[in-house]
Amino acid sequence: MNLAKMTDSAKIRDIIYNYFELAKTKEIEKIAEFLDSSFTKFDDSPPYDRRDFERALMLEQLQFASLSD
């Protein structure tokens, strides 16, 4: 569907749906397509350091790979 003609809620729904499909199909190499290059994230445990894009992407991929059906 043409994104220009979609409502905001339809765009968001499709993005979320596609992200969940990645989790189901384990196509972890496609996760980067959903993240902006300025994406960062914090550790899940102390000392709660901020992770840069490359490290955050790697950890997102590991989390997806560890999901089970």
CYANA upper distance limits for C-alpha pairs under 8 A (distance plus 0.5 A):
  1 MET  CA      5 LYS  CA      8.48
  1 MET  CA      6 MET  CA      8.11
  2 ASN  CA      6 MET  CA      7.19
  3 LEU  CA     11 LYS  CA      7.49
  6 MET  CA     10 ALA  CA      6.48
  6 MET  CA     11 LYS  CA      6.74
  7 THR  CA     11 LYS  CA      6.79
  8 ASP  CA     12 ILE  CA      6.71
  9 SER  CA     13 ARG  CA      6.53
 10 ALA  CA     14 ASP  CA      6.64
 11 LYS  CA     15 ILE  CA      6.71
 12 ILE  CA     16 ILE  CA      6.68
 13 ARG  CA     17 TYR  CA      6.54
 14 ASP  CA     18 ASN  CA      6.51
 15 ILE  CA     19 TYR  CA      6.64
 16 ILE  CA     20 PHE  CA      6.76
 17 TYR  CA     21 GLU  CA      6.71
 18 ASN  CA     22 LEU  CA      6.90
 19 TYR  CA     23 ALA  CA      7.23
 19 TYR  CA     31 ILE  CA      8.25
 19 TYR  CA     34 PHE  CA      8.14
 20 PHE  CA     24 LYS  CA      6.94
 21 GLU  CA     25 THR  CA      6.58
 22 LEU  CA     26 LYS  CA      6.07
 22 LEU  CA     27 GLU  CA      5.88
 22 LEU  CA     28 ILE  CA      7.21
 22 LEU  CA     30 LYS  CA      7.92
 22 LEU  CA     31 ILE  CA      7.94
 23 ALA  CA     27 GLU  CA      7.70
 23 ALA  CA     28 ILE  CA      8.11
 23 ALA  CA     64 PHE  CA      6.19
 23 ALA  CA     65 ALA  CA      8.37
 23 ALA  CA     67 LEU  CA      7.82
 24 LYS  CA     69 ASP  CA      7.83
 26 LYS  CA     64 PHE  CA      7.18
 26 LYS  CA     65 ALA  CA      6.74
 27 GLU  CA     31 ILE  CA      8.15
 28 ILE  CA     61 GLN  CA      5.91
 28 ILE  CA     64 PHE  CA      7.14
 28 ILE  CA     65 ALA  CA      7.54
 29 GLU  CA     61 GLN  CA      8.02
 30 LYS  CA     34 PHE  CA      8.10
 31 ILE  CA     35 LEU  CA      7.47
 31 ILE  CA     57 LEU  CA      8.12
 31 ILE  CA     60 GLU  CA      8.28
 31 ILE  CA     61 GLN  CA      7.56
 32 ALA  CA     36 ASP  CA      8.27
 32 ALA  CA     57 LEU  CA      7.31
 35 LEU  CA     39 PHE  CA      6.71
 37 SER  CA     53 PHE  CA      6.95
 38 SER  CA     53 PHE  CA      7.02
 39 PHE  CA     52 ASP  CA      7.88
 39 PHE  CA     53 PHE  CA      5.94
 39 PHE  CA     56 ALA  CA      8.17
 40 THR  CA     50 ARG  CA      7.31
 40 THR  CA     51 ARG  CA      6.11
 40 THR  CA     52 ASP  CA      5.66
 40 THR  CA     53 PHE  CA      5.75
 40 THR  CA     56 ALA  CA      6.52
 41 LYS  CA     50 ARG  CA      6.19
 41 LYS  CA     51 ARG  CA      5.85
 41 LYS  CA     52 ASP  CA      7.70
 41 LYS  CA     56 ALA  CA      6.54
 42 PHE  CA     48 TYR  CA      6.07
 42 PHE  CA     49 ASP  CA      6.04
 42 PHE  CA     50 ARG  CA      4.87
 42 PHE  CA     51 ARG  CA      6.30
 43 ASP  CA     47 PRO  CA      7.91
 43 ASP  CA     48 TYR  CA      5.03
 43 ASP  CA     49 ASP  CA      6.03
 43 ASP  CA     50 ARG  CA      6.99
 43 ASP  CA     51 ARG  CA      7.66
 44 ASP  CA     48 TYR  CA      6.98
 51 ARG  CA     55 ARG  CA      6.33
 51 ARG  CA     56 ALA  CA      6.13
 52 ASP  CA     56 ALA  CA      6.44
 53 PHE  CA     57 LEU  CA      6.40
 54 GLU  CA     58 MET  CA      6.72
 55 ARG  CA     59 LEU  CA      6.76
 56 ALA  CA     60 GLU  CA      6.64
 57 LEU  CA     61 GLN  CA      6.68
 58 MET  CA     62 LEU  CA      6.78
 59 LEU  CA     63 GLN  CA      6.67
 60 GLU  CA     64 PHE  CA      6.79
 61 GLN  CA     65 ALA  CA      6.61
 62 LEU  CA     66 SER  CA      6.69
 63 GLN  CA     67 LEU  CA      7.09
